[in-house]
Structure formats: structure tokens, C-alpha cells
Amino acid sequence: MIDEAKIQVRSGDGGAGIVHFHREKFVTRGGPDGGDGGKGGDVIFIAVPNLNTLVDFTHLKQFSAQNGKPGGPNNMTGADGADVRIKVPLGTVIKDEKTGAVVADLTVPNQEVVVLKGGRGGRGNPHWKNASRQTPRIAEKGFPGQEKSLILELKLIADIGIVGVPNAGKSTLLSVVSNAKPKIAAYPFTTLEPNLGVVEVGDRRMVVADIPGLVEGAHMGVGLGHSFLRHVQRTRVLIHLLDGSSENPLADFNQINAELALFDEKLAQKPQIVALNKLDLPEAQEHWKRVQRELSKRGYEVMSISGVTHQGTRELMNRAAALLATAPEPESFAPTEPLYELDETKMAYTITRQSNGSYLVRGENIERAARTTYWEFDEAVARFQRILVATGIAKALEDAGVKTGDTVFIGDYELEWSD
């Protein structure tokens, strides 16, 4: 699925108004009768429900509306230029490439948005006639249209999103509970694009999306992270699928939730069901009690399933449907409002050497990463250390003089520095 494209669009120029005087037999001094020019065509985007990819824009990248026609004699107004109507999938976000501002967010079936207005037609010479100017020889040319470079981003509109590390069994689960037929194999990154399926629970129909596996650093774009994460933003309920055959499913859980929070803190606040998959395997059965105990203590609803044997899959979807019934509607973003752009102020941080010799690190993103880290797990701590390195904070602390054994505060969290 192609879910991002760059295109050039241009609205039409207005037609020219003309200078003309009435000509008629036996009328020696006909007055001004130059017609106005027609309006240039608009650039209009339309959200079409039966489209699910931006593949058409890989070849067709330039769109231009028609120019307005010039005015004619006898006060004839020129014809308006034809609009260019661009069909895009439901869920398309349109951004101005230059400023990053959101021009439109198409979330309603058959929604139409005028992105660029055509130029106004020029006025003909009758507009300048007055008591002292009976034969004006003046008119306007048409006003030019507008031109923009736009970025189109497709965000799937799904009720439920299935997230997890690569090879957790997301595609298998989707194929079991819905009519979708995603590619399935026993190696990571089988799914390189989101898959959609429709699940029926009683009289409710739910659209479920299998989001490709997220890896560490996804919030920074690692492993196509941004492309995958944006598809989670419109979902209302998350099923967090854990790989029961993993060495440490709890560490995987921490990694994915941290990536969600670092990309957009609202993602970590979505209703979430945790499901340990592959219960048909002995290692998953060994993990189950610990996973259930630890995550239940943190307030998560935890279930166990096997996508291969279908054990627990129907119960999982029943519970997801119940959560969906009370989940808030996806947020609608107003045009001209920035949408998940990389905010340098959030990435910024400060380091202060305190009077007691400790170091204080402040910064919105790094403090958020600290809040989402399970410090009792060695893998989670190691991951947080890698975040310190990736963001440059580790080197900045070393440059500030930090040594092994020193106390470092990340927001409200007290850590002992170690190489």
C-alpha cells in the first residue's frame, strides 16, 4: 500500500476582462460593454470511501485547474475554468510541504475540501464608467491562481489496531477473526504495510487494522516507524499482542508502549487490551502467569490466546467490541493546525549541575521516556540508556563532568550513572 505522496497543484488563472464599446447601426457612440473574465477553476479534494491507497499519485504528480475565459462584447462574461477534482482515500491528511501546516484532514465519506481557489476574473471596462469618464479604456487582466506543493499522508481509519513487535502473530490473528488474507510467515517483518479486516461481533461490524511490527526507535522513524505509527493514531482501541515465544514478553510490551508514547503521548492513553499470543507453545505457557500478574498490577486487562489454534480469539474480539462501545471518537484535527510534526522544543533538554553534586536533566520527551520505562526490568533500563545515547544526552552529561556513581535526575526519577 502506498500511503504517502508528494504532488504539485495549481488553481486556474482568472480570465481577462476586455475593453470594448457597443457597436450598432445608427448608434454612433455606443457605451462601454466589455465583459468580465471568468473565474479560474478551484483545486478540490474528495474523500472516496472505496479507495485505500495513494498509488495513483506515484505516476500522476501535477494537477492544474482550467483558466477562466476572457470576457466578450455586449457585457458577456467569460466562462469559468473547470475545477480539478482529486479523489483520495478516506483518512487522507493534506499538508503544505513548505510550512508543514495541515491544509485538510478528510475523515468523512465524500467530504470535499477546496484547497486552492481559482483566480478572480478581471473586470471589463464598464466598471470604470462614471460621469466624467464616459469611454473608459481600462480593464483588468484575470488574477493568477495559486500553486502549492502538497504532501498527502494516508492514515487508516480503523476501529481497532493490533500492535506489537515483529512476528508477534498480528497477521495470523487478523486472518483468524476477519475476512482479511494478509501474508503470513514465521519471520519478522512479514507485514510491510497495514492490513485491514472486518470483524463481526453480534450486530456490530468493526474494522480491524494489523499494524506492521514496531521496532526500537520507531518514533524516530527507524524501520519505517513514522509510516507505521501514524496508522495507529485514528484507531479507537488497541490490542497489544505479545509474542509468547519471546525471551521476555514484558520487555517487548515496554518497548512498544514507549515507542507509542514517544511518537504521540495520546497513543499510550488509548484503551488497550494486552493479549499473550502463541499459548499453544510451552514457552508461552511458562510466561503467562508472570505476564498476567505483572500487567494486571499496572491496571491492564490481560488475556491469553493462540492465533494458530484459535484459542481465546473470539473472547478477545468480544472484549474489544465492548471497549469500542465506550471508547471516545477519534479526534478531528482542524485545518491549519499542525499535525504530529517533529517539535524541536519537545526534543530539547537542559542539564544542570546542582549544589549537592547531582545532575538534573529536564526535557519533555526524555522525561516522558522515563515515565514509560519499567525500571525493574534490566532490558527496559538498557533501552533507556540507548535513548540517552541516541538523543545526545549521555554525551552532554559526560561533557558536563558526570562520572560513574554520580546521581542523575531525569525529571522526578533518580538514577545512578554507570558506563
C-alpha positions as CSV (number, residue, x, y, z in Angstrom):
1,M,0.0,0.0,0.0
2,I,1.3,3.4,-0.9
3,D,0.4,5.7,2.0
4,E,2.5,8.9,1.3
5,A,2.8,11.0,-1.8
6,K,4.0,14.5,-2.9
7,I,2.1,16.4,-5.6
8,Q,2.0,19.8,-7.2
9,V,-1.4,21.5,-7.5
10,R,-2.3,24.8,-9.3
11,S,-5.7,26.6,-9.4
12,G,-6.7,28.3,-12.6
13,D,-6.0,31.9,-13.5
14,G,-8.9,34.3,-13.9
15,G,-9.9,35.3,-17.4
16,A,-9.2,38.8,-18.6
17,G,-11.8,41.5,-18.7
18,I,-11.8,43.4,-22.0
19,V,-12.1,46.9,-23.3
20,H,-15.0,47.1,-25.8
21,F,-17.6,49.6,-27.0
22,H,-21.0,48.9,-28.2
23,R,-21.3,48.8,-32.0
24,E,-24.7,49.0,-33.7
25,K,-26.0,50.6,-36.9
26,F,-27.2,54.1,-36.4
27,V,-25.6,54.2,-32.9
28,T,-22.6,56.5,-33.2
29,R,-21.4,56.5,-29.7
30,G,-22.0,53.1,-28.1
31,G,-21.1,52.9,-24.5
32,P,-18.5,50.5,-22.9
33,D,-19.7,46.9,-23.0
34,G,-16.5,44.8,-22.3
35,G,-17.4,41.7,-20.4
36,D,-15.7,40.4,-17.3
37,G,-13.4,37.4,-17.4
38,G,-14.4,34.1,-15.9
39,K,-13.2,32.7,-12.6
40,G,-10.3,30.3,-12.6
41,G,-11.0,26.7,-11.6
42,D,-10.5,25.5,-8.0
43,V,-8.5,22.6,-6.7
44,I,-10.8,20.3,-4.8
45,F,-10.0,17.1,-2.9
46,I,-12.7,14.5,-2.4
47,A,-12.6,11.6,0.2
48,V,-13.6,8.4,-1.6
49,P,-14.5,5.5,0.7
50,N,-13.6,2.7,-1.7
51,L,-10.0,3.9,-2.2
52,N,-7.4,2.6,0.2
53,T,-4.0,3.6,-1.3
54,L,-2.3,6.7,-2.8
55,V,-0.7,4.6,-5.6
56,D,-2.3,6.7,-8.3
57,F,-0.1,9.6,-7.2
58,T,3.2,7.7,-7.9
59,H,2.8,8.5,-11.6
60,L,0.4,11.5,-11.7
61,K,2.0,14.2,-9.6
62,Q,0.8,17.5,-11.2
63,F,-2.7,18.8,-11.2
64,S,-3.9,22.0,-12.7
65,A,-7.4,23.5,-12.9
66,Q,-8.5,25.3,-16.0
67,N,-8.1,29.1,-16.5
68,G,-11.1,31.3,-16.8
69,K,-12.0,32.5,-20.3
70,P,-11.8,36.2,-21.3
71,G,-14.9,38.4,-21.4
72,G,-16.7,39.2,-24.6
73,P,-18.5,42.1,-26.2
74,N,-22.0,43.0,-25.2
75,N,-21.1,42.5,-21.5
76,M,-20.6,38.8,-22.0
77,T,-18.8,37.3,-19.0
78,G,-16.2,34.7,-19.9
79,A,-16.8,31.1,-18.9
80,D,-15.4,29.9,-15.6
81,G,-12.5,27.5,-15.7
82,A,-13.3,23.9,-14.8
83,D,-12.3,22.8,-11.3
84,V,-9.8,19.9,-10.9
85,R,-11.3,17.3,-8.5
86,I,-8.8,15.0,-6.9
87,K,-10.0,11.8,-5.4
88,V,-8.1,10.5,-2.4
89,P,-8.8,7.7,0.2
90,L,-10.8,8.4,3.3
91,G,-8.4,9.2,6.1
92,T,-6.0,11.3,3.9
93,V,-4.2,14.2,5.6
94,I,-3.1,17.0,3.2
95,K,-0.1,19.1,4.3
96,D,1.6,22.1,2.9
97,E,5.1,20.9,2.2
98,K,6.7,24.3,2.8
99,T,5.2,25.1,6.2
100,G,4.1,21.6,7.4
101,A,0.7,23.0,8.2
102,V,-2.4,20.8,7.8
103,V,-4.5,22.0,4.9
104,A,-7.2,19.4,5.3
105,D,-8.0,16.2,7.1
106,L,-10.5,14.1,5.2
107,T,-12.3,11.8,7.7
108,V,-15.9,11.9,6.4
109,P,-17.0,9.9,3.4
110,N,-17.4,12.0,0.3
111,Q,-16.1,15.1,2.1
112,E,-15.0,17.8,-0.3
113,V,-12.4,20.5,0.6
114,V,-11.4,23.4,-1.6
115,V,-7.6,23.5,-1.1
116,L,-6.8,26.3,-3.7
117,K,-9.3,28.8,-5.0
118,G,-9.1,29.9,-8.6
119,G,-8.1,33.4,-9.5
120,R,-10.9,36.0,-9.9
121,G,-11.8,37.1,-13.4
122,G,-10.8,40.6,-14.4
123,R,-13.3,43.3,-14.8
124,G,-14.3,44.7,-18.2
125,N,-14.3,48.5,-19.0
126,P,-18.0,49.2,-18.0
127,H,-16.8,49.1,-14.3
128,W,-14.8,52.3,-14.8
129,K,-17.6,54.3,-16.5
130,N,-18.7,57.4,-14.5
131,A,-20.0,61.0,-15.1
132,S,-16.6,62.3,-16.0
133,R,-15.4,59.1,-17.9
134,Q,-17.9,58.0,-20.5
135,T,-15.5,56.0,-22.6
136,P,-13.1,54.2,-20.3
137,R,-10.3,52.4,-22.0
138,I,-9.4,50.3,-19.0
139,A,-10.0,46.7,-17.9
140,E,-8.4,44.1,-15.7
141,K,-6.5,41.0,-16.5
142,G,-7.5,38.0,-14.6
143,F,-6.0,37.3,-11.2
144,P,-3.5,34.5,-11.1
145,G,-4.3,31.2,-9.5
146,Q,-2.4,29.7,-6.6
147,E,0.2,26.9,-6.6
148,K,1.4,24.7,-3.8
149,S,3.5,21.6,-3.2
150,L,1.4,19.2,-1.0
151,I,2.2,16.1,1.0
152,L,-0.5,13.5,1.1
153,E,-0.5,11.1,4.1
154,L,-2.9,8.3,4.4
155,K,-3.9,7.3,7.9
156,L,-6.1,4.3,8.1
157,I,-9.4,4.8,9.8
158,A,-9.9,1.6,11.8
159,D,-11.9,0.9,15.0
160,I,-9.2,-1.4,16.4
161,G,-5.5,-1.5,15.8
162,I,-3.3,-4.6,16.5
163,V,0.2,-3.6,17.6
164,G,3.2,-5.5,18.8
165,V,6.8,-6.4,17.9
166,P,7.6,-8.1,14.6
167,N,6.4,-11.7,14.4
168,A,4.1,-11.4,17.4
169,G,1.3,-13.0,15.3
170,K,-0.7,-9.9,14.4
171,S,-1.4,-11.0,10.8
172,T,-2.4,-14.5,11.9
173,L,-4.8,-13.1,14.4
174,L,-6.4,-10.8,11.8
175,S,-6.8,-13.7,9.4
176,V,-8.5,-15.8,12.0
177,V,-11.0,-13.2,13.2
178,S,-11.8,-11.4,9.9
179,N,-12.1,-11.8,6.2
180,A,-8.6,-10.4,5.6
181,K,-5.9,-12.6,3.9
182,P,-2.6,-11.0,4.9
183,K,0.8,-12.5,4.1
184,I,1.9,-14.8,7.0
185,A,5.3,-16.4,7.6
186,A,7.5,-17.3,10.6
187,Y,10.0,-14.4,10.3
188,P,10.0,-10.8,11.3
189,F,8.7,-8.0,9.1
190,T,6.4,-10.3,7.0
191,T,3.9,-7.4,7.0
192,L,5.4,-4.3,5.4
193,E,2.1,-2.5,5.1
194,P,-1.1,-2.3,7.3
195,N,-3.8,-4.8,6.6
196,L,-7.5,-4.2,7.1
197,G,-10.2,-6.7,8.0
198,V,-13.8,-6.6,9.1
199,V,-14.8,-8.4,12.2
200,E,-18.5,-9.1,13.1
201,V,-19.4,-9.4,16.8
202,G,-23.1,-9.8,17.2
203,D,-24.7,-6.9,15.3
204,R,-21.5,-4.8,15.4
205,R,-19.1,-4.6,12.5
206,M,-15.6,-3.5,13.4
207,V,-12.7,-2.5,11.1
208,V,-9.5,-4.0,12.5
209,A,-6.0,-3.0,11.3
210,D,-2.9,-5.1,11.6
211,I,-0.2,-2.5,12.1
212,P,3.3,-3.7,11.0
213,G,5.7,-4.7,13.7
214,L,7.3,-1.8,15.6
215,V,11.0,-1.7,16.5
216,E,13.0,0.3,18.9
217,G,13.4,3.8,17.6
218,A,10.2,3.7,15.6
219,H,9.2,7.1,17.0
220,M,12.3,8.5,15.3
221,G,11.5,6.8,12.0
222,V,13.6,3.7,12.5
223,G,12.3,0.8,10.5
224,L,9.7,2.9,8.7
225,G,8.4,3.8,12.2
226,H,6.6,7.0,11.3
227,S,4.8,5.4,8.4
228,F,3.5,2.6,10.7
229,L,2.8,4.7,13.8
230,R,0.6,7.2,12.0
231,H,-1.9,4.4,11.2
232,V,-2.4,3.9,14.9
233,Q,-3.5,7.5,15.5
234,R,-7.0,7.1,14.2
235,T,-7.8,3.8,15.9
236,R,-10.0,3.9,19.0
237,V,-9.0,0.7,20.8
238,L,-5.6,-1.1,20.7
239,I,-4.9,-4.8,21.0
240,H,-1.4,-5.1,22.2
241,L,-0.3,-8.6,21.0
242,L,2.7,-10.1,22.9
243,D,4.9,-12.8,21.4
244,G,4.6,-15.7,23.8
245,S,7.7,-17.3,22.3
246,S,9.8,-14.2,23.1
247,E,12.5,-14.4,25.7
248,N,10.9,-11.5,27.6
249,P,7.4,-10.5,26.5
250,L,7.2,-7.9,29.3
251,A,10.3,-6.1,27.8
252,D,8.6,-6.2,24.4
253,F,5.5,-4.7,25.9
254,N,7.5,-1.9,27.5
255,Q,9.3,-1.2,24.2
256,I,6.1,-0.9,22.2
257,N,4.3,1.3,24.7
258,A,7.4,3.5,25.0
259,E,7.5,3.9,21.2
260,L,3.8,4.8,21.1
261,A,4.2,7.4,23.9
262,L,7.4,9.0,22.3
263,F,5.7,9.4,19.0
264,D,2.5,10.8,20.4
265,E,1.6,10.7,24.1
266,K,-2.1,10.3,23.2
267,L,-1.4,6.9,21.7
268,A,-0.4,5.5,25.1
269,Q,-3.7,6.7,26.5
270,K,-5.9,4.8,24.2
271,P,-8.0,1.9,25.6
272,Q,-5.7,-1.2,25.4
273,I,-6.1,-4.9,25.8
274,V,-3.0,-7.0,26.2
275,A,-3.0,-10.5,24.7
276,L,-0.2,-13.0,25.1
277,N,-0.2,-15.0,21.9
278,K,1.1,-18.5,20.9
279,L,-0.3,-20.2,24.0
280,D,0.0,-23.4,22.1
281,L,3.7,-23.2,22.7
282,P,5.3,-24.4,26.0
283,E,7.4,-21.2,26.4
284,A,4.3,-19.1,26.2
285,Q,2.6,-21.1,28.8
286,E,5.6,-20.6,31.1
287,H,5.4,-16.8,30.6
288,W,1.7,-16.5,31.1
289,K,1.4,-16.3,34.9
290,R,4.1,-13.7,35.2
291,V,2.8,-11.6,32.3
292,Q,-0.7,-11.7,33.8
293,R,0.5,-10.9,37.3
294,E,2.8,-8.0,36.3
295,L,0.5,-6.3,33.8
296,S,-2.6,-6.7,35.9
297,K,-0.9,-4.9,38.7
298,R,-0.4,-2.0,36.4
299,G,-4.1,-1.8,35.5
300,Y,-4.0,-3.5,32.1
301,E,-6.6,-6.1,31.0
302,V,-4.6,-9.2,30.1
303,M,-5.8,-12.2,28.0
304,S,-4.1,-15.3,26.5
305,I,-4.8,-16.6,23.0
306,S,-3.4,-18.8,20.3
307,G,-3.8,-17.5,16.8
308,V,-2.9,-20.9,15.4
309,T,-5.4,-22.9,17.3
310,H,-8.0,-20.0,17.6
311,Q,-8.0,-20.4,21.4
312,G,-9.4,-17.3,23.1
313,T,-9.6,-15.3,19.8
314,R,-13.4,-14.9,19.9
315,E,-13.3,-13.9,23.6
316,L,-10.6,-11.3,22.7
317,M,-12.8,-9.7,19.9
318,N,-15.9,-9.8,22.2
319,R,-13.9,-7.8,24.8
320,A,-12.6,-5.4,22.1
321,A,-16.1,-4.8,20.9
322,A,-17.2,-4.0,24.5
323,L,-14.4,-1.5,24.9
324,L,-15.1,0.0,21.5
325,A,-18.7,0.8,22.6
326,T,-17.4,3.2,25.2
327,A,-14.2,4.4,23.6
328,P,-14.1,8.1,22.6
329,E,-14.4,9.0,19.0
330,P,-11.1,9.7,17.2
331,E,-10.0,13.3,17.4
332,S,-10.7,15.5,14.5
333,F,-8.0,18.0,13.5
334,A,-8.8,21.4,12.4
335,P,-7.3,22.7,9.2
336,T,-4.2,24.9,9.5
337,E,-3.4,23.1,12.8
338,P,0.0,21.3,12.9
339,L,-0.4,17.5,12.9
340,Y,2.3,15.5,14.6
341,E,5.2,17.4,13.3
342,L,8.5,17.0,14.9
343,D,8.5,19.7,17.6
344,E,12.1,20.8,18.3
345,T,11.0,22.3,21.6
346,K,9.9,18.9,22.8
347,M,13.1,17.3,21.7
348,A,15.2,19.9,23.6
349,Y,16.7,19.3,27.0
350,T,18.7,21.1,29.7
351,I,21.4,19.7,32.1
352,T,22.0,21.4,35.4
353,R,24.8,20.6,37.9
354,Q,23.1,21.0,41.3
355,S,24.7,22.2,44.6
356,N,24.8,18.7,46.0
357,G,26.9,17.4,43.0
358,S,24.0,15.7,41.3
359,Y,22.8,16.4,37.7
360,L,19.3,17.4,36.7
361,V,18.1,16.7,33.2
362,R,14.9,18.4,32.0
363,G,13.1,17.9,28.7
364,E,9.6,16.9,27.7
365,N,10.5,13.9,25.5
366,I,13.2,12.4,27.8
367,E,11.0,12.8,30.9
368,R,8.2,11.1,29.1
369,A,10.5,8.2,28.1
370,A,11.5,8.0,31.8
371,R,7.9,7.8,32.9
372,T,7.2,5.0,30.4
373,T,10.1,2.9,31.4
374,Y,9.7,-0.1,33.8
375,W,12.8,0.3,35.8
376,E,12.5,-3.1,37.4
377,F,13.4,-4.8,34.1
378,D,17.1,-4.8,33.0
379,E,16.1,-4.7,29.3
380,A,14.0,-1.6,29.9
381,V,16.8,0.1,31.7
382,A,19.2,-0.8,28.9
383,R,16.8,0.6,26.3
384,F,16.5,3.8,28.3
385,Q,20.3,4.1,28.3
386,R,20.3,3.7,24.5
387,I,17.7,6.5,24.3
388,L,20.1,8.7,26.3
389,V,22.9,7.9,23.8
390,A,20.6,8.4,20.7
391,T,19.4,11.8,21.9
392,G,22.9,13.0,22.7
393,I,22.1,13.4,26.4
394,A,24.6,10.8,27.5
395,K,27.5,12.7,25.8
396,A,26.2,16.0,27.1
397,L,26.3,14.6,30.7
398,E,29.8,13.3,30.2
399,D,30.9,16.7,28.8
400,A,29.3,18.2,31.9
401,G,31.6,16.0,34.1
402,V,29.3,13.2,35.2
403,K,31.2,10.1,36.5
404,T,30.3,6.6,37.5
405,G,28.4,6.6,40.7
406,D,27.0,10.2,40.3
407,T,23.3,10.8,40.8
408,V,21.4,11.9,37.8
409,F,17.8,13.1,38.0
410,I,15.7,12.7,34.8
411,G,12.7,14.8,35.9
412,D,11.5,13.1,39.0
413,Y,13.5,9.9,38.5
414,E,16.7,9.4,40.4
415,L,19.3,7.3,38.6
416,E,22.9,6.2,39.4
417,W,25.2,6.9,36.5
418,S,27.1,3.9,35.1
419,D,29.1,3.3,32.0
